[in-house]
Amino acid sequence: MERTGRLILAVTMTSIMVFMVTLVATWLNLGPRADFLLQWVKAYLVAWPIAAGTAYVVMPPARRLTDRIVAFIERKP
């Protein structure tokens, strides 16, 4: 996958995942509060760039490992 495609995939995939994870984690930690939305947005804005950068770096080796695992599984009778 070219660099641009890898970057777009990392940005979109992690945005959706971090959206849900921070929403649930913030809800579990704080519950229904007047400032819930503000606290959740702060958590999202901190977590998302970290997740996107990590995904961009980790994606190529993860893809190679996945290919190896699938090839191993498919060789089994």
C-alpha positions as CSV (number, residue, x, y, z in Angstrom):
1,M,0.0,0.0,0.0
2,E,1.4,3.4,-0.9
3,R,2.2,5.9,1.8
4,T,-0.9,8.1,1.1
5,G,-3.2,5.1,1.2
6,R,-1.6,3.9,4.4
7,L,-1.9,7.3,6.0
8,I,-5.6,7.6,5.0
9,L,-6.3,4.1,6.3
10,A,-4.5,4.8,9.6
11,V,-6.4,8.1,10.1
12,T,-9.9,6.8,9.3
13,M,-9.5,3.5,11.1
14,T,-8.1,4.9,14.3
15,S,-10.5,7.8,14.3
16,I,-13.5,5.5,14.4
17,M,-11.8,3.1,16.9
18,V,-10.6,5.9,19.3
19,F,-14.1,7.5,19.0
20,M,-15.7,4.4,20.5
21,V,-13.0,3.5,23.0
22,T,-12.7,6.9,24.5
23,L,-16.5,7.3,24.6
24,V,-17.0,4.0,26.5
25,A,-13.9,4.5,28.8
26,T,-15.0,8.1,29.6
27,W,-18.5,7.0,30.3
28,L,-17.3,4.1,32.6
29,N,-14.9,6.4,34.5
30,L,-17.1,9.5,34.8
31,G,-20.7,8.4,34.3
32,P,-23.3,11.0,33.3
33,R,-21.9,14.4,34.3
34,A,-22.5,17.9,33.1
35,D,-19.0,18.0,31.7
36,F,-19.0,14.5,30.1
37,L,-18.9,15.7,26.5
38,L,-15.9,18.1,27.2
39,Q,-14.0,15.3,29.1
40,W,-14.7,12.8,26.3
41,V,-13.5,15.2,23.6
42,K,-10.3,15.9,25.5
43,A,-9.6,12.2,25.8
44,Y,-10.3,11.7,22.1
45,L,-8.0,14.6,21.1
46,V,-5.2,13.2,23.1
47,A,-5.6,9.5,22.2
48,W,-6.3,9.8,18.4
49,P,-3.0,11.2,17.2
50,I,-1.2,8.6,19.3
51,A,-3.3,5.8,17.8
52,A,-3.0,7.2,14.2
53,G,0.8,7.5,14.4
54,T,1.1,4.0,15.9
55,A,-1.1,2.5,13.3
56,Y,0.9,4.2,10.5
57,V,4.1,2.7,11.8
58,V,2.8,-0.7,12.9
59,M,0.6,-1.4,9.8
60,P,3.4,-2.8,7.4
61,P,4.8,-5.3,9.9
62,A,1.3,-6.3,11.1
63,R,0.3,-6.9,7.5
64,R,3.4,-9.1,6.9
65,L,2.7,-11.0,10.1
66,T,-0.9,-11.5,9.1
67,D,0.1,-12.8,5.7
68,R,2.4,-15.3,7.3
69,I,-0.3,-16.5,9.7
70,V,-2.9,-16.8,7.0
71,A,-0.4,-18.7,4.8
72,F,0.4,-21.1,7.7
73,I,-3.3,-21.7,8.4
74,E,-4.1,-22.3,4.7
75,R,-1.3,-24.9,4.4
76,K,-3.0,-27.1,7.1
77,P,-5.0,-30.0,5.6
